Every structure is written in C-alpha cells, then in structure tokens.
C-alpha cells in the first residue's frame, strides 16, 4: 500500500512535528512533494505566530506555492502526521493537491475520515485522493505523549 519513499517522506514530517513540540505547539508536521522533490514543509505554529491558520498543512502549502510560484499544485502529494481538519482540507482542494497521505486519524476534528469525508463532497470542483495510517503509531505516540505532559503540567500548576 505504501512505498519506502512514502515512509521516508512521513518520517520527515514526523521530524517536523517534533520541532512543533519543541516550541510548545501540538506536534504536527507536513511536507509537500512533487516529482520526488520536497517543495514545501511546515509544522504547527498557531501559538507562536498568533495565527490560527498556521496549521502544518497550510505552512507547508504556503511554502510550496511560493517555491512553485503558483497557487495551484497539481500532481503534488502532501504527507502530514495528523488527519487534516476542514480548514486545511478546503485549502488543499483549492490548491489542487493530488493526494494527501496522513499518519494518525483525528477523531475530534479530522475531516477526511473521522468526522466527515470532506474530499468526497459532490459540490467540490477538484478531487483529492487520500490514504491514512502511514507511520500512524509513531504519530499517535508523539501526540499522546505531548498531551500527557501538558495535562501533567496543568495539574502541577493548579
């Protein structure tokens, strides 16, 4: 189902997720690949940038569009460590991303398989393929450990 190249790109996204964690952000990382080349990368940073749209996917999307000098990225694949939310899914449709490969599902706000099937909406003018579960355990463990530490810190500060 997934190639070695897929695994390598997701491992790169996991490294980026750890960068987010180091900043106190929810550890999510993303890379965008076109013809085997990295064209954009990002990690969650809404707290540090004071920007609620600074999700890993959108940071990577902005970088890729800038590099390609185009607001559309047909043929590109996004690898992200957590299932995208509706905001990110909408941006990916507008950018004409070809495929999204995600690691862990997001039961509360994941818009691809968890709470809805955003890319299957018939009114959309572009179809984005998606697959999940690549390096899911590593991504889930990273998120679980992050939130466990956050709860412990919160409890100590009470």
Secondary structure as UniProt FT lines:
FT   HELIX           4..22
FT   TURN            23..24
FT   STRAND          29..34
FT   TURN            35..36
FT   STRAND          37..43
FT   HELIX           46..49
FT   TURN            52..53
FT   HELIX           56..68
FT   TURN            74..75
FT   STRAND          77..82
FT   HELIX           86..94
FT   TURN            95..96
FT   STRAND          99..104
FT   TURN            107..109
FT   TURN            111..114
FT   HELIX           118..120
FT   TURN            122..123
FT   STRAND          129..132
FT   TURN            134..135
FT   HELIX           136..156
//
